[in-house]
Amino acid sequence: MLRDGRVCLPGPDGPVAAKNPAGEFYDPFEVVDRLTEKYSLLYVVDLDGIEQEAAQLDYLQELSRDITLWVDAGVRTADQAIDVLVAGARRAVLSTAYLLGPKELRRAWRLSTQLAFEVELDGPVVSAAHQSWETRDPYELLTTVHEVGLERFVLSTRDGAIDWGLVRKLTPIGPTWIDGSFSPAEAPQLAPAGARGGIFHLDGLLDGGALPG
């Protein structure tokens, strides 16, 4: 997670800027240098984009020089998704929590195929910025999105445990990554559920911790 150029981690009241043992903010470029030792893909949650609709395009452009980026910048419209892609992201993430409906989804797809679609769950309910996403069954929703043309999906469970039964139901629709409450300790459950991968926070990595596979 990135806010105002600072690496953030989850806090009790929301994301907070991470500091090293000396009390200094982490340099995002140094963090990326460390991650590239083992990882080829970085999932960036651009908090400025989510909270202020002001994606950190300069930072994304620089970070994308060293590692492949998927970026969730809270895009509401197709134009915002294209801005993220032009800045260097390999894929812009379109989320039910922010995207303003199917019209913007179809428009984004006409402009670029370098997209992923996120279903964000608040418990069993889809977190929705538009009434078209509300009260939708996640399977029905992803099937509809797949019919538009999108083929890569992210399932985010913000509160509570991951419903691996739901994951097994959704993964036949297309390659699916698990986000939200996912932790590296749950990696052995990915393959049996058909998931392509898991997305986890940087906790434990910033101060020289082992890099999980």
C-alpha positions in Angstrom: 0.0 0.0 0.0 1.3 3.5 -0.9 0.0 6.8 0.4 1.8 10.1 -0.5 4.8 8.1 -1.6 5.1 6.2 1.7 4.8 2.5 2.2 1.8 1.7 4.4 0.8 -1.4 6.4 -2.6 -2.3 8.0 -3.3 -0.6 11.3 -6.1 -0.9 13.8 -7.9 2.1 12.3 -6.7 1.7 8.7 -3.5 1.9 6.8 -0.5 3.6 8.5 2.9 4.7 7.2 5.5 2.1 8.1 8.7 3.0 9.8 11.9 1.1 10.3 13.4 0.5 13.8 15.1 3.9 13.6 11.8 5.6 13.2 12.3 6.5 9.6 9.8 6.0 6.8 10.7 3.3 4.3 11.9 4.3 0.8 9.4 2.6 -1.6 12.2 2.2 -4.2 14.4 0.4 -1.6 11.5 -1.8 -0.7 11.0 -2.7 -4.4 14.7 -3.5 -4.8 14.4 -6.0 -1.9 11.2 -7.6 -3.4 12.7 -8.1 -6.8 15.2 -10.5 -5.2 12.3 -13.1 -5.3 9.2 -11.6 -6.8 8.4 -10.5 -10.4 5.0 -9.0 -9.6 4.0 -6.3 -7.2 0.3 -5.6 -6.3 0.1 -1.9 -5.4 -2.8 -0.4 -3.6 -2.6 3.3 -4.3 -4.3 4.9 -1.3 -4.2 8.4 -2.8 -6.2 7.1 -5.7 -8.7 5.3 -3.5 -9.1 8.1 -0.9 -8.7 11.2 -3.1 -9.1 10.0 -6.7 -5.5 11.3 -7.2 -3.4 8.2 -8.3 0.3 8.6 -7.6 1.2 8.3 -11.3 4.7 9.6 -11.0 5.6 6.9 -8.4 3.9 4.2 -10.4 5.9 5.2 -13.4 9.2 4.9 -11.5 8.3 1.7 -9.7 7.2 0.0 -12.9 10.7 0.4 -14.3 12.0 -2.3 -11.9 9.0 -4.7 -11.4 5.7 -5.6 -13.0 2.8 -3.8 -11.3 -0.8 -4.6 -10.9 -2.4 -1.4 -9.5 -5.6 -0.9 -7.5 -6.0 2.9 -7.5 -9.7 2.9 -6.7 -10.5 3.7 -10.3 -14.1 4.9 -10.7 -14.0 5.4 -14.5 -12.5 3.9 -17.6 -10.3 7.0 -18.1 -8.8 6.6 -14.6 -7.9 3.0 -15.4 -6.2 4.1 -18.6 -4.2 6.7 -16.6 -2.9 3.9 -14.4 -1.9 1.8 -17.4 -0.2 4.7 -19.2 1.8 5.3 -16.0 3.3 1.8 -16.4 1.0 -0.7 -14.7 0.8 -4.0 -16.4 -2.8 -4.3 -15.2 -5.3 -1.8 -13.7 -7.6 -3.4 -11.2 -11.3 -2.6 -11.5 -13.1 -3.2 -8.2 -16.7 -3.5 -7.3 -15.9 -1.2 -4.3 -15.1 1.8 -6.6 -16.0 1.2 -10.3 -19.1 3.1 -11.3 -21.0 0.3 -12.9 -21.1 -1.9 -16.0 -21.0 1.0 -18.4 -17.5 2.0 -17.2 -16.4 -1.6 -17.2 -17.4 -2.1 -20.9 -15.8 1.3 -21.8 -12.5 0.4 -20.0 -12.4 -3.0 -21.9 -12.9 -1.3 -25.2 -9.9 1.0 -24.4 -7.6 -1.7 -23.0 -7.5 -5.4 -22.3 -4.9 -5.0 -19.6 -7.4 -5.2 -16.8 -8.3 -7.3 -13.8 -11.6 -7.3 -12.0 -11.9 -7.4 -8.2 -14.9 -8.7 -6.3 -14.5 -7.2 -2.8 -16.5 -8.9 -0.1 -17.7 -7.5 3.2 -18.5 -10.8 4.9 -20.7 -12.6 2.4 -21.9 -9.4 0.7 -20.3 -7.7 -2.3 -18.9 -4.3 -1.4 -20.3 -2.1 -4.1 -19.9 1.4 -5.4 -22.7 1.0 -7.9 -26.2 -0.6 -7.5 -25.4 -3.0 -10.4 -22.8 -4.7 -8.2 -25.1 -4.9 -5.1 -26.8 -8.0 -3.9 -25.1 -9.9 -6.7 -24.0 -13.5 -6.2 -20.2 -13.4 -6.8 -20.4 -16.3 -9.2 -23.1 -14.6 -11.3 -21.2 -11.3 -11.1 -17.9 -12.8 -12.3 -19.7 -14.8 -15.1 -21.2 -11.5 -16.3 -17.8 -9.8 -16.2 -16.2 -12.7 -18.1 -18.8 -12.3 -20.8 -17.6 -8.7 -21.3 -14.1 -10.1 -21.9 -12.2 -9.8 -18.7 -10.3 -13.0 -17.8 -8.3 -12.2 -14.6 -10.0 -11.8 -11.3 -9.2 -10.9 -7.7 -11.3 -12.0 -4.8 -10.9 -9.9 -1.7 -12.2 -10.8 1.7 -11.7 -7.7 3.9 -13.2 -9.1 7.1 -13.1 -12.7 8.4 -11.7 -15.9 7.0 -11.5 -16.7 3.3 -14.4 -18.9 2.1 -12.3 -21.5 0.2 -15.6 -23.2 -1.0 -16.5 -19.9 -2.8 -12.9 -19.8 -4.2 -13.3 -23.3 -5.7 -16.6 -22.2 -7.2 -15.2 -19.1 -8.8 -11.8 -20.2 -10.1 -13.2 -22.2 -13.1 -14.4 -18.9 -14.5 -10.9 -17.6 -15.0 -7.5 -17.2 -13.3 -8.2 -15.9 -9.8 -5.9 -14.3 -7.1 -6.9 -14.1 -3.4 -6.5 -10.8 -1.6 -7.7 -9.2 1.5 -7.3 -11.3 4.6 -5.0 -13.8 2.7 -1.6 -14.6 4.4 1.4 -16.6 3.2 0.5 -19.3 5.7 -2.6 -20.1 3.6 -0.5 -20.7 0.5 -1.0 -24.5 0.6 -4.7 -23.9 0.1 -4.4 -22.0 -3.1 -3.7 -24.8 -5.6 -6.4 -27.2 -4.2 -8.9 -24.4 -4.6 -7.8 -23.7 -8.1 -6.5 -20.2 -7.3 -3.6 -18.8 -9.4 -2.0 -17.0 -6.4 -2.3 -15.0 -3.2 -1.7 -11.3 -2.5 -0.4 -10.5 1.0 0.9 -7.4 2.9 4.6 -6.7 3.5 4.4 -7.4 7.2 7.6 -9.3 8.3 9.5 -8.5 5.1 10.6 -4.9 5.7 13.2 -5.5 8.4 15.0 -8.3 6.7 12.4 -11.0 7.3 12.3 -14.1 5.2 10.5 -13.7 1.9 7.7 -16.3 1.7 7.2 -18.2 -1.5 
